[in-house]
Amino acid sequence: MSNLRVRFAPSPTGHLHIGGARTALFNFLLARKERGTFVLRIEDTDVERSTQGYVDAILDAMAWLGLDYDEGPFYQSRRSELYKNKVKELLVSGHAYRCYCRPEELEAKRNAAIQKGGKPRYDGRCRDRSDQPENSPYVVRFKTPREGYTEFLDKIKGPISVANEELDDLIIQRTDGTPTYNFVVVVDDAEMRINLIIRGDDHINNTPRQIPIYKALGYQIPEFAHVPMILGADKKRLSKRHGATSVMAYKEMGYLPEAMINYLVRLGWSFGDQEIFSLEELVDKFNLENVGKSAGVFNPEKLLWLNEHYIKTADTERLAGLITPLLTDKGIDVSKGPALDAVVKTLQDRAKTLVDLANSATFYYQAPQNYDSNAVTKFLTEDKKAILELMILQINRFDVLTSHHVEQLFGHIIDETGLKMGKIGPAVRVALVGTAQSPSLYDVIAVLGKEETLQRLQNAVDRLFS
């Protein structure tokens, strides 16, 4: 067992975003590759925006993707006593101080600094004051070193150095006693023994602020790897205007989890020219060295292509189970009709999503109520009535209809009429499904079975040639 410990720490203020899912995936893959530990922590200290519903949504999304964790979920909201003790520790050691500056004072100072062309940062007024005004509200600030540099070697971005004079004294506890993000994330990662932090590079500016806190509390500093952001096609940060950004929205649209996993890992990581990966291959081949330094661009067409591939190669019984609820929502009882796995087998080569697959399967369970007028005009001319009636006659000679029997059936009709399949097949297809589009006619008839095929052909004769 490796001593590698990584974590995924989402905030339950929304659904699991594509970018968050990729971060979770990278942590998961590396933990499995190194036989380390993958920790899940829920950062729910934003009381106003965090909800149990979003927690459940995040857990559901991770379960759907198959990203199982080894420890957790841990909740920051249940660790407040730990944070308070660590704030006291910093106050006692002189690494933190109480700041009594009123919000309006701070705002005036920020505006003045901006007008002078400077950075809007705290000027340290309370940094060395010794008096403590009674009954005055205060925040607790971390006493950031003012000289030297904070440096670290990012495993993706490379060496990073920031002058400490560029950093201000970070608030680590608000006036109501609640801790702030940059403080609690240090405490949690250290107390949970996280030794490699893989996160989005929108956090890279937080790292120089957090490292001095590690040092002040006597914690070992972990390694860092900041993953580039995901952008839309317009090279702007991925948002709803680019389409769905929630992982579970793609589940609802009929995507398979393995397609999403495969797509996300390739969105910023590569292994030669290989495009298709099983989860086992990803665990074996994934590394941080092959994660790119530049932002990935989300391409919905590529994701759809991958999904189509995985549907084509998926187990038919599994696909049948996945589309059963979709068909039930349409009012279709799949127990009253052909075996759904047999239906899926005829359709999966054509489907791009599970929704496509469910929509395509509908005609097997619902006989045509209406017929496509263009298809009728083109293929069901008056002379085709005799073809359908002959078809009915021939079918009645068979006890069952397998694909082999259907081939024999059409052979008899071709011999008897002298017509080619191109003149017979389209008319039969429209009669059976209502349109000129369907899977192989042999397969359709074999799956529908003798009785349903006869009934549909007779209905077409009665309704279209009366």
C-alpha positions as CSV (number, residue, x, y, z in Angstrom):
1,M,0.0,0.0,0.0
2,S,1.4,3.4,-1.0
3,N,1.5,6.3,1.4
4,L,0.0,8.5,-1.3
5,R,-3.1,10.4,0.0
6,V,-5.1,12.6,-2.3
7,R,-8.5,14.2,-1.9
8,F,-11.4,15.7,-3.8
9,A,-13.1,18.5,-1.9
10,P,-16.2,19.8,-3.6
11,S,-18.4,22.6,-2.3
12,P,-22.1,21.6,-2.2
13,T,-23.3,24.9,-3.6
14,G,-24.3,23.3,-7.0
15,H,-24.2,20.1,-9.0
16,L,-21.0,18.4,-9.8
17,H,-19.5,20.4,-12.7
18,I,-17.5,18.9,-15.6
19,G,-14.3,20.5,-14.3
20,G,-14.9,19.2,-10.8
21,A,-15.6,15.7,-12.1
22,R,-12.3,15.8,-14.0
23,T,-10.4,16.8,-10.9
24,A,-12.0,14.0,-9.0
25,L,-11.1,11.6,-11.8
26,F,-7.5,12.6,-11.8
27,N,-7.2,12.1,-8.0
28,F,-9.0,8.8,-8.3
29,L,-6.9,7.4,-11.1
30,L,-3.6,8.3,-9.4
31,A,-4.7,6.9,-6.1
32,R,-5.7,3.6,-7.8
33,K,-2.5,3.5,-9.8
34,E,-0.3,4.1,-6.8
35,R,-2.5,2.0,-4.5
36,G,-2.9,5.0,-2.3
37,T,-5.9,6.6,-0.5
38,F,-8.6,8.7,-2.1
39,V,-10.4,10.9,0.4
40,L,-13.7,12.7,-0.2
41,R,-14.3,15.9,1.8
42,I,-17.4,18.1,1.5
43,E,-16.5,21.8,2.0
44,D,-19.9,23.0,3.3
45,T,-18.9,26.0,5.4
46,D,-20.9,28.3,3.0
47,V,-24.0,27.9,5.1
48,E,-26.2,30.2,2.9
49,R,-25.5,28.3,-0.3
50,S,-24.7,24.7,0.8
51,T,-27.6,22.3,0.8
52,Q,-28.0,18.6,1.5
53,G,-29.6,18.3,-1.9
54,Y,-26.4,19.4,-3.6
55,V,-24.4,17.0,-1.3
56,D,-26.6,14.2,-2.5
57,A,-26.2,15.3,-6.1
58,I,-22.4,15.3,-5.9
59,L,-22.4,11.8,-4.2
60,D,-24.8,10.5,-6.9
61,A,-22.6,11.9,-9.7
62,M,-19.5,10.3,-8.3
63,A,-21.3,7.0,-7.8
64,W,-22.6,7.1,-11.4
65,L,-19.0,7.8,-12.7
66,G,-17.7,4.9,-10.5
67,L,-15.3,7.2,-8.5
68,D,-15.4,5.3,-5.3
69,Y,-13.5,6.9,-2.4
70,D,-11.6,5.2,0.5
71,E,-12.3,7.6,3.3
72,G,-15.2,10.0,3.8
73,P,-17.2,11.9,3.1
74,F,-15.9,14.3,5.7
75,Y,-17.9,17.5,6.3
76,Q,-16.2,20.7,7.2
77,S,-19.4,21.9,9.0
78,R,-18.8,19.2,11.6
79,R,-15.2,20.2,12.3
80,S,-15.7,23.8,13.6
81,E,-14.1,23.1,17.0
82,L,-10.9,22.0,15.3
83,Y,-10.7,25.2,13.3
84,K,-11.4,27.3,16.4
85,N,-8.5,25.6,18.3
86,K,-6.2,26.2,15.4
87,V,-7.0,29.9,15.2
88,K,-6.3,30.1,19.0
89,E,-3.0,28.3,18.4
90,L,-2.0,30.9,15.8
91,L,-3.0,33.8,18.1
92,V,-1.0,32.4,20.9
93,S,2.1,31.8,18.8
94,G,1.9,35.3,17.3
95,H,1.2,34.2,13.8
96,A,-2.3,35.7,13.8
97,Y,-3.9,38.8,15.2
98,R,-7.3,40.4,15.8
99,C,-8.2,43.1,13.4
100,Y,-10.8,45.7,14.6
101,C,-11.0,47.7,11.3
102,R,-14.6,48.4,10.4
103,P,-15.8,47.3,6.9
104,E,-16.3,50.9,5.8
105,E,-12.7,51.8,6.7
106,L,-11.4,48.9,4.8
107,E,-13.5,49.8,1.7
108,A,-12.2,53.4,1.9
109,K,-8.6,52.1,2.0
110,R,-9.1,49.8,-0.9
111,N,-10.6,52.5,-3.0
112,A,-7.8,54.9,-2.1
113,A,-5.2,52.2,-3.1
114,I,-6.9,51.6,-6.4
115,Q,-7.0,55.3,-7.2
116,K,-3.3,55.5,-6.6
117,G,-2.7,52.6,-9.0
118,G,-1.8,50.2,-6.2
119,K,-3.2,46.8,-5.1
120,P,-6.4,46.9,-2.9
121,R,-4.9,45.0,0.0
122,Y,-5.0,45.4,3.8
123,D,-2.4,47.8,5.1
124,G,-1.7,46.0,8.3
125,R,-3.0,48.7,10.6
126,C,-3.9,46.2,13.4
127,R,-0.9,43.9,12.8
128,D,1.1,45.1,15.8
129,R,-1.5,46.8,18.0
130,S,-1.5,45.7,21.6
131,D,-4.8,47.1,22.8
132,Q,-8.0,45.1,22.5
133,P,-11.1,47.3,22.3
134,E,-13.9,45.9,24.5
135,N,-17.1,44.7,22.8
136,S,-15.7,45.6,19.4
137,P,-16.2,43.1,16.6
138,Y,-13.1,41.8,15.0
139,V,-11.8,39.3,12.5
140,V,-8.6,37.3,12.9
141,R,-5.9,37.8,10.3
142,F,-2.9,35.6,9.5
143,K,0.4,37.4,9.9
144,T,1.8,36.8,6.4
145,P,5.6,37.2,6.2
146,R,6.5,40.5,4.6
147,E,9.9,39.6,3.3
148,G,11.3,36.9,1.0
149,Y,9.4,34.6,-1.3
150,T,7.0,31.7,-1.1
151,E,8.0,29.1,-3.5
152,F,6.8,25.6,-4.6
153,L,7.3,23.2,-7.4
154,D,4.0,22.5,-9.1
155,K,3.9,19.0,-10.6
156,I,2.1,20.3,-13.7
157,K,3.0,24.0,-13.9
158,G,6.6,23.8,-12.8
159,P,8.4,26.1,-10.3
160,I,6.3,29.0,-8.9
161,S,7.6,31.9,-6.8
162,V,5.7,34.8,-5.3
163,A,7.2,37.7,-3.4
164,N,5.6,37.8,0.1
165,E,5.3,41.6,-0.1
166,E,2.6,40.9,-2.8
167,L,0.5,39.1,-0.2
168,D,-1.7,40.7,2.4
169,D,-2.7,39.5,5.8
170,L,-5.4,36.9,5.1
171,I,-8.6,36.8,7.2
172,I,-8.8,33.3,8.7
173,Q,-11.8,33.9,11.0
174,R,-14.8,36.2,10.3
175,T,-16.5,38.4,12.9
176,D,-19.1,35.7,13.5
177,G,-16.4,33.2,14.4
178,T,-16.6,31.2,11.3
179,P,-13.3,30.3,9.5
180,T,-12.5,31.1,5.9
181,Y,-11.7,28.8,3.0
182,N,-7.9,29.3,2.8
183,F,-7.5,28.5,6.4
184,V,-9.7,25.5,6.8
185,V,-8.4,23.9,3.6
186,V,-4.9,23.9,5.1
187,V,-6.1,22.5,8.4
188,D,-8.1,19.8,6.8
189,D,-5.5,18.7,4.3
190,A,-2.8,18.6,7.0
191,E,-5.0,16.7,9.5
192,M,-6.2,14.3,6.9
193,R,-2.5,13.7,5.9
194,I,-3.0,14.7,2.3
195,N,0.4,14.8,0.7
196,L,-0.5,15.6,-2.9
197,I,-3.2,18.2,-3.8
198,I,-4.5,17.9,-7.3
199,R,-6.9,20.7,-8.0
200,G,-8.0,23.2,-10.6
201,D,-5.5,26.0,-11.5
202,D,-8.1,28.6,-10.4
203,H,-6.7,27.8,-6.9
204,I,-3.1,28.4,-7.9
205,N,-3.1,31.9,-6.4
206,N,-4.3,30.5,-3.1
207,T,-1.3,28.3,-2.7
208,P,1.2,31.0,-1.8
209,R,-1.3,32.2,0.8
210,Q,-1.7,28.7,2.2
211,I,1.9,27.6,2.5
212,P,2.8,30.1,5.2
213,I,-0.1,28.8,7.2
214,Y,1.2,25.2,6.9
215,K,4.5,26.5,8.2
216,A,3.1,28.5,11.1
217,L,1.1,25.5,12.3
218,G,4.0,23.1,12.0
219,Y,2.4,21.1,9.3
220,Q,4.3,19.3,6.6
221,I,3.7,21.0,3.2
222,P,2.1,18.7,0.6
223,E,3.0,18.6,-3.1
224,F,0.7,20.5,-5.5
225,A,-0.5,19.9,-9.0
226,H,-2.8,22.5,-10.5
227,V,-4.9,21.2,-13.5
228,P,-5.7,23.7,-16.3
229,M,-9.2,24.9,-16.6
230,I,-11.8,23.7,-19.1
231,L,-12.9,26.2,-21.7
232,G,-15.7,26.4,-24.2
233,A,-15.2,26.5,-27.9
234,D,-14.9,30.3,-27.7
235,K,-11.9,29.8,-25.3
236,K,-13.8,31.3,-22.4
237,R,-14.5,29.5,-19.1
238,L,-17.0,26.7,-19.6
239,S,-20.4,27.8,-18.6
240,K,-24.1,27.1,-19.3
241,R,-23.9,29.1,-22.5
242,H,-21.7,26.3,-23.9
243,G,-24.3,23.6,-23.1
244,A,-24.7,21.4,-20.1
245,T,-21.9,21.7,-17.5
246,S,-23.4,19.4,-14.8
247,V,-22.3,15.7,-14.9
248,M,-25.7,14.4,-14.2
249,A,-27.2,16.5,-16.9
250,Y,-25.3,14.3,-19.3
251,K,-26.7,11.2,-17.6
252,E,-30.2,12.5,-18.2
253,M,-29.3,13.2,-21.9
254,G,-28.4,9.5,-22.3
255,Y,-24.7,9.4,-21.9
256,L,-22.9,6.4,-20.5
257,P,-20.5,6.9,-17.5
258,E,-17.6,5.2,-19.3
259,A,-17.9,7.7,-22.2
260,M,-17.8,10.6,-19.8
261,I,-14.8,9.1,-18.0
262,N,-13.0,8.5,-21.2
263,Y,-13.7,12.0,-22.4
264,L,-12.8,13.8,-19.2
265,V,-9.4,12.1,-18.9
266,R,-8.5,13.0,-22.5
267,L,-9.5,16.6,-21.8
268,G,-6.1,17.6,-20.7
269,W,-4.2,14.3,-20.6
270,S,-2.8,12.2,-23.4
271,F,-1.1,8.9,-24.0
272,G,0.2,9.0,-27.5
273,D,-2.5,9.0,-30.0
274,Q,-4.8,6.6,-28.2
275,E,-8.4,7.8,-27.8
276,I,-10.3,4.9,-26.3
277,F,-9.4,3.7,-22.8
278,S,-11.0,1.2,-20.5
279,L,-10.9,2.1,-16.8
280,E,-8.3,-0.5,-16.2
281,E,-6.1,1.0,-18.9
282,L,-6.5,4.5,-17.4
283,V,-5.5,3.3,-14.0
284,D,-2.4,1.6,-15.5
285,K,-1.3,4.5,-17.8
286,F,-2.4,7.7,-16.0
287,N,0.3,10.1,-14.7
288,L,0.7,13.8,-14.0
289,E,3.6,14.1,-16.4
290,N,1.3,13.8,-19.4
291,V,-1.2,16.4,-18.1
292,G,-1.0,19.5,-20.4
293,K,-0.2,22.9,-19.1
294,S,-2.7,24.7,-21.2
295,A,-6.5,24.7,-20.8
296,G,-8.6,22.0,-22.4
297,V,-11.4,22.9,-24.8
298,F,-14.7,21.1,-24.3
299,N,-15.9,19.5,-27.5
300,P,-19.5,18.1,-27.2
301,E,-19.2,16.4,-30.6
302,K,-16.2,14.4,-29.4
303,L,-18.0,13.3,-26.3
304,L,-21.0,12.3,-28.4
305,W,-18.7,10.2,-30.7
306,L,-17.3,8.4,-27.6
307,N,-20.8,7.8,-26.3
308,E,-21.8,6.3,-29.6
309,H,-18.8,4.0,-29.5
310,Y,-19.6,2.8,-26.0
311,I,-23.2,2.2,-26.9
312,K,-22.2,0.1,-29.9
313,T,-19.9,-2.1,-27.8
314,A,-22.0,-2.3,-24.6
315,D,-23.8,-5.4,-23.3
316,T,-27.3,-5.5,-24.7
317,E,-28.9,-6.6,-21.4
318,R,-27.2,-3.7,-19.6
319,L,-28.5,-1.2,-22.2
320,A,-31.9,-2.8,-21.9
321,G,-31.9,-2.1,-18.2
322,L,-30.8,1.4,-18.7
323,I,-33.5,2.4,-21.2
324,T,-36.3,0.6,-19.4
325,P,-37.1,3.7,-17.2
326,L,-37.0,5.9,-20.3
327,L,-39.6,3.7,-22.0
328,T,-41.7,3.5,-18.8
329,D,-41.8,7.3,-18.8
330,K,-43.3,7.1,-22.3
331,G,-46.0,4.9,-21.0
332,I,-44.5,1.7,-22.5
333,D,-44.7,-1.6,-20.5
334,V,-41.7,-3.5,-21.9
335,S,-43.1,-6.7,-20.4
336,K,-45.8,-6.6,-23.0
337,G,-43.9,-7.0,-26.2
338,P,-40.6,-8.4,-27.5
339,A,-37.6,-9.0,-25.3
340,L,-36.0,-5.7,-24.8
341,D,-32.4,-7.0,-25.1
342,A,-33.4,-8.4,-28.6
343,V,-34.8,-5.0,-29.5
344,V,-31.6,-3.2,-28.3
345,K,-29.5,-5.6,-30.4
346,T,-31.2,-4.3,-33.6
347,L,-30.8,-0.7,-32.6
348,Q,-27.5,-0.1,-30.8
349,D,-25.4,0.3,-33.9
350,R,-27.5,3.4,-34.8
351,A,-27.9,5.1,-31.4
352,K,-25.8,8.0,-30.2
353,T,-27.4,8.2,-26.7
354,L,-29.6,6.1,-24.5
355,V,-32.4,8.6,-25.3
356,D,-31.9,7.9,-29.0
357,L,-32.0,4.2,-28.2
358,A,-35.2,4.5,-26.2
359,N,-36.9,6.6,-28.8
360,S,-35.9,4.2,-31.6
361,A,-37.2,1.2,-29.6
362,T,-40.7,2.7,-29.2
363,F,-42.1,1.3,-32.5
364,Y,-41.5,-2.3,-31.3
365,Y,-44.1,-1.8,-28.6
366,Q,-46.5,0.6,-30.3
367,A,-48.0,-0.3,-33.6
368,P,-48.2,2.7,-36.0
369,Q,-51.1,5.0,-35.3
370,N,-50.2,7.2,-38.2
371,Y,-48.1,6.5,-41.3
372,D,-45.6,9.0,-42.8
373,S,-47.5,10.5,-45.7
374,N,-44.4,10.9,-47.9
375,A,-43.4,7.3,-47.3
376,V,-46.9,6.1,-48.1
377,T,-47.1,8.0,-51.3
378,K,-43.7,6.7,-52.4
379,F,-43.8,3.1,-51.3
380,L,-47.4,2.0,-50.7
381,T,-48.9,2.6,-54.1
382,E,-52.0,0.7,-55.0
383,D,-50.1,-2.2,-56.5
384,K,-48.4,-2.9,-53.2
385,K,-51.6,-4.1,-51.6
386,A,-51.1,-7.5,-53.3
387,I,-47.6,-7.6,-51.9
388,L,-48.8,-7.1,-48.3
389,E,-51.5,-9.7,-48.8
390,L,-49.1,-12.2,-50.2
391,M,-46.8,-11.5,-47.3
392,I,-49.6,-12.3,-44.8
393,L,-50.3,-15.5,-46.7
394,Q,-46.7,-16.6,-46.6
395,I,-46.2,-15.8,-43.0
396,N,-49.1,-18.0,-42.0
397,R,-47.2,-20.9,-43.4
398,F,-44.6,-20.5,-40.6
399,D,-45.0,-21.5,-37.0
400,V,-42.4,-19.0,-35.9
401,L,-40.4,-16.3,-37.6
402,T,-36.6,-16.2,-37.0
403,S,-34.3,-14.1,-39.1
404,H,-33.6,-17.3,-41.2
405,H,-37.3,-17.9,-41.7
406,V,-37.8,-14.2,-42.7
407,E,-35.1,-14.6,-45.3
408,Q,-36.9,-17.7,-46.7
409,L,-40.2,-15.7,-46.6
410,F,-38.9,-12.9,-48.8
411,G,-37.2,-15.4,-51.1
412,H,-40.7,-17.0,-51.7
413,I,-42.2,-13.6,-52.4
414,I,-39.4,-12.6,-54.8
415,D,-39.8,-15.8,-56.7
416,E,-43.6,-15.6,-56.8
417,T,-43.8,-11.9,-57.9
418,G,-40.6,-11.5,-59.9
419,L,-39.9,-8.3,-58.0
420,K,-36.6,-7.4,-56.4
421,M,-36.2,-6.7,-52.7
422,G,-35.9,-3.0,-53.4
423,K,-39.5,-3.0,-54.6
424,I,-40.9,-5.2,-51.8
425,G,-38.9,-4.2,-48.6
426,P,-39.8,-0.5,-48.3
427,A,-43.6,-1.2,-48.6
428,V,-43.4,-3.8,-45.9
429,R,-41.3,-1.6,-43.7
430,V,-43.8,1.3,-43.9
431,A,-46.6,-1.0,-43.1
432,L,-44.8,-2.4,-40.0
433,V,-43.2,0.7,-38.5
434,G,-45.1,3.7,-40.1
435,T,-41.9,5.2,-41.7
436,A,-39.3,4.4,-44.3
437,Q,-36.6,4.1,-41.6
438,S,-35.9,1.1,-39.4
439,P,-33.2,-1.4,-38.6
440,S,-32.8,-4.5,-40.9
441,L,-36.3,-5.6,-42.0
442,Y,-35.4,-9.2,-41.3
443,D,-34.5,-8.3,-37.7
444,V,-37.6,-6.2,-37.2
445,I,-39.9,-9.0,-38.3
446,A,-38.0,-11.6,-36.3
447,V,-38.2,-9.4,-33.1
448,L,-41.8,-8.5,-33.6
449,G,-42.7,-12.1,-34.1
450,K,-45.4,-13.8,-36.2
451,E,-48.6,-12.5,-34.5
452,E,-47.6,-8.9,-34.2
453,T,-46.2,-8.8,-37.7
454,L,-49.4,-10.3,-39.1
455,Q,-51.6,-7.8,-37.2
456,R,-49.6,-4.8,-38.3
457,L,-49.6,-5.9,-42.0
458,Q,-53.4,-6.4,-41.9
459,N,-53.9,-3.1,-40.2
460,A,-52.0,-1.4,-43.0
461,V,-54.0,-3.1,-45.6
462,D,-57.3,-2.2,-43.9
463,R,-56.4,1.4,-43.3
464,L,-54.4,2.4,-46.4
465,F,-56.2,0.4,-49.1
466,S,-59.8,0.6,-48.0
